[in-house]
Amino acid sequence: MCRRVFSPQYQAAVLLIFNASTGGGAAAFLRAQSHSNSKVGVIGFCSGGRQAYLAACRIANLDAVVDCWGGSVVVGDPSKLPSTQPVAPIELTERIRCPLLGLFGSEDTNPSPDDVNRTEAALKRLGKSYEFHRYEGAGHAFFAWYRPNYRPEQAQDGWKKVFAFFEKYLTAS
């Protein structure tokens, strides 16, 4: 399932809810819409951030992906990987073909600051196009205004970065 969000500036479709097995079909559907500029981005939060990272790894023709504090991209103990997902997403990083934006709280435990550093090191080693931003004083889900861990300043800055990133990569050329 996907939900479309269109900006008057760039009329690009952004997949908000993502299923890795049908993502390529959803991207093709969005590109085929008469009001689309043929650019497709993915954004995910928490486990959706992990799914967004997987989308970047598995769908070759995405134009931009945003991972907001996606947990379990790095899995230190392989015995914790379920049989349906036998490989940690970080092991698929070499397949990423689109720019990736990552937003993380420095007080988060999943992903931990070490997990974020390991993911960034893999992206850097493989020469991937990415931007990572870490927010001091923020933990997991710091955009969630209805939760005690909401951090308004960090959330506002994060949303500005999301919109600027999508503007840069999803604007019609």
N, C-alpha and C positions, 0 to 999 in steps of 0.2 A: 504494500500500500504506500502511496506517496501523497503528499499534499503539495500543491504548487503555490509559490509565493512569487509575485512579479513586482518588480520595481519600475516605476515610470522612467527611471534613468536608463535602465539596460534591458528590461523585458526578458531577463534570463530566468529560467526555471531553476529552483533549488529543491532538491529532494530533502524533505525534513524527516520523514519516517522511511527507513530503508530496510529492505530485505536483500541480503547479498546474493541470493540465488536468482532474484528477478531484477536486480538493479540495472543490468544492461538493457533489458526490455523496457523498464521504466524510463531510462535515459533516452532511448530511441523514441518512445511515445512523446516525451516532453519536447524533444527536438522537432518532432513532426507537427507540433501545434502551429497554427497560422500566426499567432502572436509571439512566438519564440524567436530569439536570435540565434538559436542552435547551440547556445552555451548551457551547460548543466553543472551545477555544484551540489555538494552534499554537506550537510551539517548535522552533527549529533552531539548529545549531551550524556555524560555518564556512560552507561553501557551503549548508548547510541553513539557516543564518541568513539568507542571501540569499533562499532559497526561502520562508522564513517572511515576510520583508518583502514579497515578491511576492504571497504569499497574502493579506496584509493589503490589498494594492492591488487584488487581483482577485476576492476572495470577499467580497461585501458583508455577509454575515450572520455573520461571526466575532465572538466576544465578547472575545477578547484574543489578542495575539501577542507572542512573545518572540524577539528577534533576538540571539543570542549571537555576537558578532564576525563577522557576515555580511560577507564580502568582495564586492567588485565591485558594491555597490549604487550607488556613484558610479564612473562610467567616464569618465575625462578625455579619452581618445582614442577617438572613435567608430569608428575603423578596427579597434579591438580587439573590437567587438561582433560576434558571429557572426550569420549570416543567420537562424538559428533564434531569436535573441533580439536583434532590431535596436534595441531601446530599453533604455537603462539603467534599472534599477528606480527610481532617484530621480525620473525623469521621470514616474512613475506615482503619486507620493506624494499628489496631490490626491484620488485614489480611496480612500484609507484611511478606513475608517468605524469602526474599533475602536481601543481603547487599545493602545499599543505600548510594550514595555519593551526597551531596548537595553543590553547589557553589553559593554564593550570594554576591551581592554588598551591602556594608553597607549604601550606599546613595540611595538605591532603595526604591520605595514607594509601589510596588506590585511585590514581597513580601516585606513588610517593615521589619526592624530589629525585631520588636515585633512579626510579623507573623513567622519569622524564629525561634525566641526563643520559641514560642508556639509549633511549629512543632517539634523542637528538644526536648522539654519537653515531648511531647506525645511519641516520639520514645524512649526516655530514660525510661519513666515510664513503657512502655510496653516491655522493654528489647530487643529492636530491634538492629540489627547490622547496624551501620551507621557511616558516617564521614561527618561533616559539616564544611565548610570553608567560612569565611566571609572576604571580601576584602575591606579594608579602601580605600577611595578615588575612589571607583567604584560604579556606579549605575547600572541601568538595561542594559542588553545586552552588557556588557563590553568586550566580545569576538569579537564583530562586527566591524571589521577593517574599514568598509566603513561608520561608523556612528560617530558623534562627541563624543559619550560617550565611544569610544574605549579606553581601558587602556592596553597598550602593556605589561607592567610588570605583571599586575594581570592576563591578558589573558594567557601569557606564563606559569605562575605558575599554573593556572587553568588547562590548557591542560596537563601539566606534571602530575597533580593529576588524571585527567581523565584516561590517558594512564596507569599510575601505578595501579589505581583501577581495570581497566579492565584486566591488566596483572595478577594481584593477583587473581581475581575471574573467569576469563574466560580462563585461561591456562589449557590445558588438564592435568588431574591428573594421 
